[in-house]
Amino acid sequence: MSHQTSLTERGSFAVARCSCGWAGPARRSRDRARTDAETHALTLPSPSPPPDPVDA
């Protein structure tokens, strides 16, 4: 699953959102909201490598 983050603004607040459905807390600082999104992306589990084929 690809995670694409965006920043949504409502009045004086900014919220980081992700395509996976995650949303960070409302922040007055856009920079802090971007940091929330970066932290979210860094804490995601790494995709598992495909299983090795088994000789039949």
Biopython code that builds the backbone (N, CA, C, O; Angstrom):
import numpy as np
from Bio.PDB.StructureBuilder import StructureBuilder

atoms = [
    (1, "MET", "N", (0.845, -1.177, 0.000)),
    (1, "MET", "CA", (0.000, 0.000, 0.000)),
    (1, "MET", "C", (0.888, 1.236, 0.000)),
    (1, "MET", "O", (1.824, 1.343, 0.793)),
    (2, "SER", "N", (0.590, 2.150, -0.882)),
    (2, "SER", "CA", (1.356, 3.382, -0.978)),
    (2, "SER", "C", (0.755, 4.430, -0.042)),
    (2, "SER", "O", (-0.461, 4.616, -0.006)),
    (3, "HIS", "N", (1.601, 5.100, 0.701)),
    (3, "HIS", "CA", (1.143, 6.137, 1.620)),
    (3, "HIS", "C", (1.500, 7.490, 1.037)),
    (3, "HIS", "O", (2.673, 7.808, 0.845)),
    (4, "GLN", "N", (0.479, 8.279, 0.759)),
    (4, "GLN", "CA", (0.687, 9.616, 0.231)),
    (4, "GLN", "C", (0.081, 10.598, 1.222)),
    (4, "GLN", "O", (-1.115, 10.550, 1.509)),
    (5, "THR", "N", (0.911, 11.480, 1.734)),
    (5, "THR", "CA", (0.444, 12.438, 2.729)),
    (5, "THR", "C", (0.109, 13.776, 2.086)),
    (5, "THR", "O", (0.631, 14.139, 1.032)),
    (6, "SER", "N", (-0.773, 14.486, 2.754)),
    (6, "SER", "CA", (-1.140, 15.826, 2.306)),
    (6, "SER", "C", (-1.421, 16.666, 3.543)),
    (6, "SER", "O", (-1.563, 16.145, 4.649)),
    (7, "LEU", "N", (-1.498, 17.959, 3.336)),
    (7, "LEU", "CA", (-1.771, 18.891, 4.418)),
    (7, "LEU", "C", (-3.106, 19.556, 4.123)),
    (7, "LEU", "O", (-3.303, 20.094, 3.034)),
    (8, "THR", "N", (-4.021, 19.525, 5.077)),
    (8, "THR", "CA", (-5.325, 20.157, 4.937)),
    (8, "THR", "C", (-5.392, 21.310, 5.923)),
    (8, "THR", "O", (-5.012, 21.164, 7.084)),
    (9, "GLU", "N", (-5.874, 22.454, 5.460)),
    (9, "GLU", "CA", (-5.974, 23.617, 6.336)),
    (9, "GLU", "C", (-7.431, 23.949, 6.597)),
    (9, "GLU", "O", (-8.266, 23.952, 5.692)),
    (10, "ARG", "N", (-7.709, 24.230, 7.864)),
    (10, "ARG", "CA", (-9.041, 24.677, 8.284)),
    (10, "ARG", "C", (-8.837, 25.876, 9.189)),
    (10, "ARG", "O", (-8.433, 25.741, 10.344)),
    (11, "GLY", "N", (-9.118, 27.037, 8.655)),
    (11, "GLY", "CA", (-8.886, 28.259, 9.426)),
    (11, "GLY", "C", (-7.405, 28.398, 9.740)),
    (11, "GLY", "O", (-6.573, 28.371, 8.834)),
    (12, "SER", "N", (-7.070, 28.547, 11.016)),
    (12, "SER", "CA", (-5.664, 28.713, 11.391)),
    (12, "SER", "C", (-5.008, 27.384, 11.772)),
    (12, "SER", "O", (-3.907, 27.375, 12.322)),
    (13, "PHE", "N", (-5.669, 26.272, 11.486)),
    (13, "PHE", "CA", (-5.120, 24.960, 11.826)),
    (13, "PHE", "C", (-4.760, 24.165, 10.576)),
    (13, "PHE", "O", (-5.398, 24.306, 9.533)),
    (14, "ALA", "N", (-3.727, 23.327, 10.693)),
    (14, "ALA", "CA", (-3.306, 22.439, 9.614)),
    (14, "ALA", "C", (-3.335, 21.007, 10.150)),
    (14, "ALA", "O", (-2.969, 20.754, 11.297)),
    (15, "VAL", "N", (-3.776, 20.081, 9.303)),
    (15, "VAL", "CA", (-3.842, 18.670, 9.678)),
    (15, "VAL", "C", (-3.146, 17.858, 8.600)),
    (15, "VAL", "O", (-3.428, 18.016, 7.412)),
    (16, "ALA", "N", (-2.237, 16.992, 9.018)),
    (16, "ALA", "CA", (-1.589, 16.078, 8.078)),
    (16, "ALA", "C", (-2.512, 14.875, 7.900)),
    (16, "ALA", "O", (-3.050, 14.353, 8.876)),
    (17, "ARG", "N", (-2.692, 14.442, 6.675)),
    (17, "ARG", "CA", (-3.533, 13.285, 6.368)),
    (17, "ARG", "C", (-2.772, 12.347, 5.448)),
    (17, "ARG", "O", (-1.869, 12.764, 4.722)),
    (18, "CYS", "N", (-3.147, 11.076, 5.488)),
    (18, "CYS", "CA", (-2.494, 10.064, 4.666)),
    (18, "CYS", "C", (-3.545, 9.278, 3.896)),
    (18, "CYS", "O", (-4.695, 9.168, 4.321)),
    (19, "SER", "N", (-3.136, 8.738, 2.766)),
    (19, "SER", "CA", (-4.049, 7.950, 1.938)),
    (19, "SER", "C", (-4.514, 6.675, 2.636)),
    (19, "SER", "O", (-5.491, 6.066, 2.199)),
    (20, "CYS", "N", (-3.842, 6.252, 3.713)),
    (20, "CYS", "CA", (-4.247, 5.052, 4.444)),
    (20, "CYS", "C", (-5.384, 5.338, 5.425)),
    (20, "CYS", "O", (-5.908, 4.416, 6.050)),
    (21, "GLY", "N", (-5.769, 6.613, 5.565)),
    (21, "GLY", "CA", (-6.839, 6.975, 6.477)),
    (21, "GLY", "C", (-6.358, 7.650, 7.747)),
    (21, "GLY", "O", (-7.168, 8.180, 8.507)),
    (22, "TRP", "N", (-5.053, 7.641, 7.993)),
    (22, "TRP", "CA", (-4.485, 8.273, 9.180)),
    (22, "TRP", "C", (-4.623, 9.787, 9.078)),
    (22, "TRP", "O", (-4.524, 10.353, 7.989)),
    (23, "ALA", "N", (-4.849, 10.433, 10.198)),
    (23, "ALA", "CA", (-4.854, 11.894, 10.275)),
    (23, "ALA", "C", (-4.173, 12.304, 11.575)),
    (23, "ALA", "O", (-4.453, 11.744, 12.634)),
    (24, "GLY", "N", (-3.295, 13.265, 11.490)),
    (24, "GLY", "CA", (-2.610, 13.761, 12.673)),
    (24, "GLY", "C", (-3.469, 14.770, 13.410)),
    (24, "GLY", "O", (-4.559, 15.113, 12.953)),
    (25, "PRO", "N", (-2.988, 15.247, 14.540)),
    (25, "PRO", "CA", (-3.730, 16.253, 15.296)),
    (25, "PRO", "C", (-3.709, 17.609, 14.583)),
    (25, "PRO", "O", (-2.801, 17.893, 13.801)),
    (26, "ALA", "N", (-4.704, 18.431, 14.857)),
    (26, "ALA", "CA", (-4.739, 19.785, 14.295)),
    (26, "ALA", "C", (-3.615, 20.599, 14.924)),
    (26, "ALA", "O", (-3.433, 20.600, 16.141)),
    (27, "ARG", "N", (-2.875, 21.282, 14.080)),
    (27, "ARG", "CA", (-1.727, 22.083, 14.544)),
    (27, "ARG", "C", (-1.864, 23.517, 14.041)),
    (27, "ARG", "O", (-2.370, 23.754, 12.945)),
    (28, "ARG", "N", (-1.413, 24.458, 14.844)),
    (28, "ARG", "CA", (-1.338, 25.851, 14.374)),
    (28, "ARG", "C", (-0.118, 26.035, 13.480)),
    (28, "ARG", "O", (-0.077, 26.946, 12.654)),
    (29, "SER", "N", (0.868, 25.170, 13.648)),
    (29, "SER", "CA", (2.101, 25.245, 12.868)),
    (29, "SER", "C", (2.032, 24.274, 11.687)),
    (29, "SER", "O", (1.925, 23.062, 11.872)),
    (30, "ARG", "N", (2.095, 24.821, 10.477)),
    (30, "ARG", "CA", (2.111, 23.954, 9.284)),
    (30, "ARG", "C", (3.350, 23.066, 9.289)),
    (30, "ARG", "O", (3.302, 21.903, 8.887)),
    (31, "ASP", "N", (4.460, 23.636, 9.751)),
    (31, "ASP", "CA", (5.708, 22.876, 9.801)),
    (31, "ASP", "C", (5.560, 21.656, 10.718)),
    (31, "ASP", "O", (6.041, 20.571, 10.392)),
    (32, "ARG", "N", (4.902, 21.836, 11.853)),
    (32, "ARG", "CA", (4.700, 20.719, 12.790)),
    (32, "ARG", "C", (3.774, 19.661, 12.178)),
    (32, "ARG", "O", (3.980, 18.465, 12.386)),
    (33, "ALA", "N", (2.762, 20.094, 11.430)),
    (33, "ALA", "CA", (1.866, 19.151, 10.757)),
    (33, "ALA", "C", (2.647, 18.341, 9.707)),
    (33, "ALA", "O", (2.421, 17.140, 9.556)),
    (34, "ARG", "N", (3.560, 18.999, 8.989)),
    (34, "ARG", "CA", (4.404, 18.270, 8.017)),
    (34, "ARG", "C", (5.287, 17.252, 8.732)),
    (34, "ARG", "O", (5.487, 16.140, 8.242)),
    (35, "THR", "N", (5.815, 17.641, 9.900)),
    (35, "THR", "CA", (6.635, 16.718, 10.692)),
    (35, "THR", "C", (5.801, 15.513, 11.138)),
    (35, "THR", "O", (6.297, 14.387, 11.146)),
    (36, "ASP", "N", (4.554, 15.743, 11.504)),
    (36, "ASP", "CA", (3.656, 14.632, 11.859)),
    (36, "ASP", "C", (3.550, 13.645, 10.692)),
    (36, "ASP", "O", (3.611, 12.431, 10.890)),
    (37, "ALA", "N", (3.392, 14.171, 9.487)),
    (37, "ALA", "CA", (3.268, 13.310, 8.299)),
    (37, "ALA", "C", (4.563, 12.537, 8.055)),
    (37, "ALA", "O", (4.522, 11.347, 7.744)),
    (38, "GLU", "N", (5.704, 13.198, 8.193)),
    (38, "GLU", "CA", (6.995, 12.522, 7.992)),
    (38, "GLU", "C", (7.193, 11.423, 9.030)),
    (38, "GLU", "O", (7.662, 10.332, 8.703)),
    (39, "THR", "N", (6.838, 11.708, 10.278)),
    (39, "THR", "CA", (6.965, 10.714, 11.345)),
    (39, "THR", "C", (6.068, 9.522, 11.067)),
    (39, "THR", "O", (6.474, 8.377, 11.269)),
    (40, "HIS", "N", (4.852, 9.782, 10.606)),
    (40, "HIS", "CA", (3.929, 8.700, 10.255)),
    (40, "HIS", "C", (4.552, 7.803, 9.183)),
    (40, "HIS", "O", (4.522, 6.578, 9.298)),
    (41, "ALA", "N", (5.111, 8.414, 8.152)),
    (41, "ALA", "CA", (5.697, 7.646, 7.051)),
    (41, "ALA", "C", (6.902, 6.828, 7.526)),
    (41, "ALA", "O", (7.114, 5.712, 7.050)),
    (42, "LEU", "N", (7.685, 7.366, 8.450)),
    (42, "LEU", "CA", (8.880, 6.663, 8.926)),
    (42, "LEU", "C", (8.554, 5.508, 9.867)),
    (42, "LEU", "O", (9.352, 4.580, 9.996)),
    (43, "THR", "N", (7.407, 5.548, 10.521)),
    (43, "THR", "CA", (7.056, 4.502, 11.480)),
    (43, "THR", "C", (6.237, 3.383, 10.869)),
    (43, "THR", "O", (5.817, 2.464, 11.572)),
    (44, "LEU", "N", (6.005, 3.452, 9.567)),
    (44, "LEU", "CA", (5.255, 2.383, 8.893)),
    (44, "LEU", "C", (6.122, 1.139, 8.797)),
    (44, "LEU", "O", (7.336, 1.246, 8.625)),
    (45, "PRO", "N", (5.524, -0.029, 8.904)),
    (45, "PRO", "CA", (6.315, -1.247, 8.736)),
    (45, "PRO", "C", (6.833, -1.345, 7.304)),
    (45, "PRO", "O", (6.164, -0.926, 6.359)),
    (46, "SER", "N", (8.019, -1.896, 7.158)),
    (46, "SER", "CA", (8.587, -2.099, 5.826)),
    (46, "SER", "C", (7.811, -3.194, 5.117)),
    (46, "SER", "O", (7.381, -4.161, 5.745)),
    (47, "PRO", "N", (7.629, -3.045, 3.813)),
    (47, "PRO", "CA", (6.937, -4.116, 3.087)),
    (47, "PRO", "C", (7.751, -5.411, 3.156)),
    (47, "PRO", "O", (8.979, -5.391, 3.077)),
    (48, "SER", "N", (7.065, -6.505, 3.301)),
    (48, "SER", "CA", (7.742, -7.803, 3.362)),
    (48, "SER", "C", (8.202, -8.202, 1.973)),
    (48, "SER", "O", (7.495, -7.971, 0.993)),
    (49, "PRO", "N", (9.391, -8.804, 1.882)),
    (49, "PRO", "CA", (9.841, -9.268, 0.568)),
    (49, "PRO", "C", (8.965, -10.460, 0.144)),
    (49, "PRO", "O", (8.402, -11.154, 0.991)),
    (50, "PRO", "N", (8.858, -10.683, -1.148)),
    (50, "PRO", "CA", (8.049, -11.828, -1.589)),
    (50, "PRO", "C", (8.668, -13.132, -1.109)),
    (50, "PRO", "O", (9.889, -13.226, -0.980)),
    (51, "PRO", "N", (7.852, -14.127, -0.845)),
    (51, "PRO", "CA", (8.394, -15.409, -0.368)),
    (51, "PRO", "C", (9.261, -16.074, -1.443)),
    (51, "PRO", "O", (9.034, -15.898, -2.639)),
    (52, "ASP", "N", (10.247, -16.832, -0.995)),
    (52, "ASP", "CA", (11.080, -17.566, -1.938)),
    (52, "ASP", "C", (10.261, -18.674, -2.563)),
    (52, "ASP", "O", (9.485, -19.339, -1.877)),
    (53, "PRO", "N", (10.427, -18.878, -3.859)),
    (53, "PRO", "CA", (9.686, -19.975, -4.483)),
    (53, "PRO", "C", (10.198, -21.316, -3.944)),
    (53, "PRO", "O", (11.393, -21.492, -3.709)),
    (54, "VAL", "N", (9.300, -22.216, -3.762)),
    (54, "VAL", "CA", (9.664, -23.552, -3.243)),
    (54, "VAL", "C", (9.720, -24.518, -4.425)),
    (54, "VAL", "O", (8.797, -24.600, -5.236)),
    (55, "ASP", "N", (10.844, -25.250, -4.492)),
    (55, "ASP", "CA", (10.979, -26.235, -5.572)),
    (55, "ASP", "C", (10.022, -27.383, -5.298)),
    (55, "ASP", "O", (10.011, -27.936, -4.199)),
    (56, "ALA", "N", (9.229, -27.740, -6.281)),
    (56, "ALA", "CA", (8.258, -28.843, -6.085)),
    (56, "ALA", "C", (8.749, -30.125, -6.684)),
    (56, "ALA", "O", (8.063, -31.144, -6.610)),
]
sb = StructureBuilder()
sb.init_structure("model")
sb.init_model(0)
sb.init_chain("A")
sb.init_seg("    ")
for serial, (resi, resn, name, xyz) in enumerate(atoms, 1):
    if name == "N":
        sb.init_residue(resn, " ", resi, " ")
    sb.init_atom(name, np.array(xyz, "f"), 0.0, 1.0, " ", f" {name:<3s}", serial, name[0])
structure = sb.get_structure()
